[in-house]
């Protein structure tokens, strides 16, 4: 599971990890897509979306250290960490590969620690991305055609509205691969000591959930007494 998880983390770099769908009156009946990679690359309806962004004073960020595949506005918000985005997933993948090579005596403990670290890393990444989205959304160009638009905070996942433009952000192919990688790690942690085969895992889930529930109930009962 750890080995497969590491492979998926590396493979995810070949695909966009995040996508945004936009709708606006100017494009009645048509949805505009932009797809973002873990490094400074955006694909989809980049030109059209860039035009909508400029309308309200919003610009794609400036990765600073790497040349992106889109034109960077002079007033674009600096996002230098985007240039080293792939290193985040490569480091996690190396950790997964190292876990898969651990001895039977240490792999269970290391897998649990690694899984906890991966969860913390992704939660931290999402939180930092949300902070950056707030900063970008509150760094609007005052010379935009539609003056007076208040700053806004696009969510990492979910819908939002700015002026007459509606947006929805969600995972793309690379993001789903990363989600599967985390699920595989969690599966490895939960079923590490199980003798069930992969085909038998669905039948094992109710037993695992019951065991976890009973453990929580027992801890609550112990503390209450």
Legacy VTK file of the C-alpha trace (Angstrom):
# vtk DataFile Version 3.0
C-alpha trace
ASCII
DATASET POLYDATA
POINTS 225 float
0.000 0.000 0.000
2.809 2.402 0.870
4.612 1.611 -2.378
1.468 2.174 -4.470
0.781 5.367 -2.568
4.243 6.722 -3.373
3.845 5.842 -7.041
0.514 7.695 -7.214
2.065 10.772 -5.616
4.691 10.875 -8.346
2.198 10.142 -11.144
-0.079 12.950 -9.904
2.556 15.476 -11.015
1.737 14.655 -14.639
-1.866 15.791 -14.190
-3.626 18.928 -12.949
-4.403 18.681 -9.232
-7.036 21.415 -9.044
-9.652 22.791 -11.399
-11.973 25.769 -11.425
-15.210 26.067 -13.417
-16.454 29.583 -14.151
-19.700 30.866 -15.602
-20.495 34.459 -16.611
-23.189 36.268 -18.617
-20.631 36.976 -21.350
-20.409 33.227 -21.950
-24.069 32.308 -21.599
-24.575 28.563 -21.638
-20.856 27.831 -21.615
-18.640 26.798 -18.722
-15.016 27.876 -18.653
-12.424 25.539 -17.196
-8.952 26.191 -15.838
-6.783 23.381 -14.520
-3.789 23.974 -12.280
-0.786 21.704 -11.799
1.483 21.301 -8.773
3.967 23.547 -10.587
3.377 26.826 -12.512
1.213 25.510 -15.328
-2.421 26.276 -16.141
-4.420 24.673 -18.946
-7.968 24.984 -20.238
-9.739 28.214 -21.174
-6.824 30.279 -19.894
-7.273 33.225 -22.258
-11.006 33.600 -21.607
-10.656 33.202 -17.835
-7.748 35.645 -17.775
-10.031 38.166 -19.501
-12.741 37.648 -16.884
-10.190 37.973 -14.103
-8.862 41.274 -15.471
-12.452 42.537 -15.615
-12.616 42.504 -11.812
-8.894 43.058 -11.170
-7.967 39.461 -10.332
-4.817 37.940 -11.858
-3.192 34.533 -11.953
-0.332 34.524 -9.392
3.326 35.101 -10.202
5.409 31.973 -9.375
8.535 34.199 -9.314
11.223 31.547 -9.852
9.839 29.595 -12.804
8.416 30.834 -16.088
4.735 29.832 -16.245
2.856 28.978 -19.442
0.700 32.100 -19.122
1.318 35.839 -19.144
2.007 37.257 -15.688
0.445 40.661 -14.972
2.605 43.348 -13.421
0.287 43.573 -10.431
0.007 39.795 -9.951
0.456 38.491 -6.418
3.788 36.702 -5.848
3.468 32.984 -5.076
7.091 31.694 -5.047
6.272 28.412 -3.288
4.352 27.286 -6.358
7.695 26.906 -8.129
8.780 24.186 -5.700
5.375 22.518 -5.437
6.533 19.181 -6.922
9.144 18.818 -4.169
6.339 18.519 -1.607
4.956 15.402 -3.297
8.370 13.972 -4.152
9.435 14.122 -0.494
6.206 12.417 0.588
6.690 9.756 -2.099
10.266 9.084 -0.948
8.915 8.584 2.560
6.362 6.090 1.248
9.062 4.168 -0.637
11.217 4.069 2.513
8.296 2.727 4.554
7.684 -0.032 2.007
11.293 -1.203 2.480
11.061 -1.328 6.286
11.443 -4.589 8.147
8.407 -6.416 9.497
9.445 -5.464 13.018
9.267 -1.715 12.387
6.929 -1.204 9.446
3.696 -1.083 11.497
4.906 1.721 13.774
6.589 3.632 10.946
3.522 3.326 8.737
1.300 4.808 11.456
3.707 7.697 12.049
4.085 8.310 8.337
0.326 8.249 7.762
-0.178 10.775 10.572
2.543 12.936 9.016
0.919 12.763 5.570
-2.466 13.782 6.985
-0.850 16.701 8.811
1.066 17.703 5.670
-2.028 17.758 3.448
-4.127 19.567 6.055
-1.348 22.130 6.334
-1.132 22.417 2.550
-4.870 23.029 2.202
-4.798 25.583 5.029
-1.870 27.418 3.455
-3.545 27.338 0.035
-6.640 28.915 1.598
-4.518 31.656 3.168
-2.903 32.349 -0.200
-6.275 32.445 -1.937
-7.403 35.022 0.590
-4.324 37.117 -0.132
-4.700 36.834 -3.900
-8.425 37.628 -3.706
-7.714 40.738 -1.646
-4.980 41.977 -3.975
-7.309 43.179 -6.732
-6.057 45.590 -9.383
-7.580 49.002 -8.658
-7.357 49.947 -12.355
-9.715 47.110 -13.376
-12.659 48.002 -15.679
-15.142 47.086 -12.939
-14.056 49.432 -10.169
-15.126 49.056 -6.573
-15.174 45.259 -6.424
-14.502 44.230 -2.840
-11.856 41.684 -2.008
-13.050 38.092 -1.826
-11.756 34.691 -0.756
-12.123 31.848 -3.262
-12.421 28.528 -1.399
-9.960 25.703 -2.025
-12.961 23.442 -2.554
-16.447 24.756 -3.246
-18.349 27.524 -4.969
-18.039 31.301 -4.817
-19.403 34.445 -6.439
-17.643 37.663 -7.419
-19.612 40.373 -9.211
-21.500 38.504 -11.961
-18.987 35.654 -12.186
-19.685 32.305 -10.519
-16.906 29.861 -9.762
-16.531 26.361 -8.407
-13.222 24.832 -7.317
-12.587 21.119 -6.909
-10.006 18.371 -7.329
-8.798 17.378 -10.771
-7.177 14.119 -11.896
-3.951 14.691 -9.961
-5.916 15.646 -6.857
-7.968 12.458 -7.025
-4.773 10.416 -7.407
-3.423 12.038 -4.250
-6.676 11.274 -2.436
-6.414 7.623 -3.473
-2.799 7.602 -2.267
-3.897 8.757 1.181
-6.730 6.193 1.248
-4.255 3.436 0.401
-2.030 4.511 3.275
-5.005 4.537 5.635
-6.004 1.085 4.433
-2.481 -0.158 5.101
-2.591 1.220 8.643
-6.016 -0.208 9.481
-5.504 -3.646 7.930
-1.799 -4.062 8.659
-2.408 -6.942 11.087
-5.342 -8.445 9.211
-5.038 -11.742 7.367
-7.742 -10.710 4.881
-6.893 -10.576 1.188
-7.627 -7.505 -0.920
-10.851 -9.116 -2.153
-11.921 -9.741 1.426
-11.313 -6.158 2.596
-14.915 -4.972 1.934
-16.169 -7.754 4.220
-13.655 -6.719 6.885
-14.744 -3.065 6.994
-17.820 -3.591 9.253
-15.678 -5.507 11.751
-13.026 -2.771 11.754
-15.615 -0.032 12.232
-17.223 -1.979 15.101
-13.852 -2.519 16.726
-13.032 1.187 16.457
-16.444 2.179 17.806
-16.113 -0.210 20.754
-12.668 1.174 21.537
-13.983 4.740 21.582
-16.964 3.757 23.750
-14.686 1.935 26.206
-12.364 4.932 26.498
-15.296 7.255 27.164
-16.691 4.858 29.746
-13.275 4.544 31.442
-12.836 8.330 31.681
-16.366 8.823 32.987
-15.708 6.409 35.830
LINES 1 226
225 0 1 2 3 4 5 6 7 8 9 10 11 12 13 14 15 16 17 18 19 20 21 22 23 24 25 26 27 28 29 30 31 32 33 34 35 36 37 38 39 40 41 42 43 44 45 46 47 48 49 50 51 52 53 54 55 56 57 58 59 60 61 62 63 64 65 66 67 68 69 70 71 72 73 74 75 76 77 78 79 80 81 82 83 84 85 86 87 88 89 90 91 92 93 94 95 96 97 98 99 100 101 102 103 104 105 106 107 108 109 110 111 112 113 114 115 116 117 118 119 120 121 122 123 124 125 126 127 128 129 130 131 132 133 134 135 136 137 138 139 140 141 142 143 144 145 146 147 148 149 150 151 152 153 154 155 156 157 158 159 160 161 162 163 164 165 166 167 168 169 170 171 172 173 174 175 176 177 178 179 180 181 182 183 184 185 186 187 188 189 190 191 192 193 194 195 196 197 198 199 200 201 202 203 204 205 206 207 208 209 210 211 212 213 214 215 216 217 218 219 220 221 222 223 224
